[in-house]
Amino acid sequence: MEILRFSEGDLLVMKKKHPCGDFRFRVLRTGSDVRVRCEGCARDMTFSRIALEKMIRKVETAEKNGI
């Protein structure tokens, strides 16, 4: 299994959508637990890195997004 590299400010595109209807989450903090915020409704959530890596479809880096 490939280790996904992401850092604060990156945008994560998930496999399943959030109840608000958006697939995109912004990384707020990294470590063994990762804190993310939904781009649609701004809800903050914390996931273990292992669980989060299984949910991710694509990582868009902060440099690519112009942030």
C-alpha positions in Angstrom: 0.0 0.0 0.0 1.3 3.4 -1.0 1.8 6.0 1.8 -0.1 9.2 0.9 1.8 12.4 1.4 -0.2 15.4 2.4 0.4 18.5 4.6 -1.5 21.4 6.1 -3.5 23.4 3.5 -3.8 20.5 1.0 -7.2 19.6 -0.4 -8.3 16.0 -0.1 -10.9 14.5 -2.4 -12.8 11.7 -0.8 -14.3 8.5 -2.3 -17.7 9.2 -0.6 -19.4 12.5 -0.1 -20.1 14.3 3.2 -23.8 14.6 4.2 -23.7 18.2 3.0 -22.9 16.9 -0.5 -19.2 18.0 -0.9 -16.3 15.6 -1.6 -13.5 18.0 -0.7 -11.8 18.5 2.7 -9.0 20.9 3.7 -6.2 19.5 5.9 -5.9 21.6 9.1 -3.4 19.6 11.1 -1.4 16.4 10.5 0.2 13.7 12.7 -1.0 10.3 13.8 -4.5 12.0 13.9 -5.4 14.3 11.0 -7.8 17.2 11.4 -9.8 18.2 8.3 -12.5 20.7 7.5 -15.3 20.1 5.0 -15.2 22.7 2.2 -19.0 22.6 1.8 -20.3 23.2 5.4 -17.0 24.0 7.3 -17.4 21.2 9.8 -14.2 20.1 11.6 -13.4 16.4 12.0 -10.5 14.4 13.3 -9.6 11.0 11.9 -6.8 8.6 12.5 -4.3 8.7 9.6 -4.9 5.1 8.7 -8.7 5.5 8.5 -8.4 8.8 6.5 -5.9 7.3 4.0 -8.6 4.6 3.1 -11.1 7.3 2.4 -9.0 9.5 0.1 -9.4 9.3 -3.7 -7.0 12.2 -4.6 -4.7 14.7 -2.9 -4.5 18.2 -4.4 -1.5 20.1 -3.0 -1.7 23.6 -1.6 0.7 24.9 -4.3 -1.5 23.5 -7.0 -4.5 25.2 -5.6 -2.8 28.6 -5.3 -2.9 28.8 -1.5 
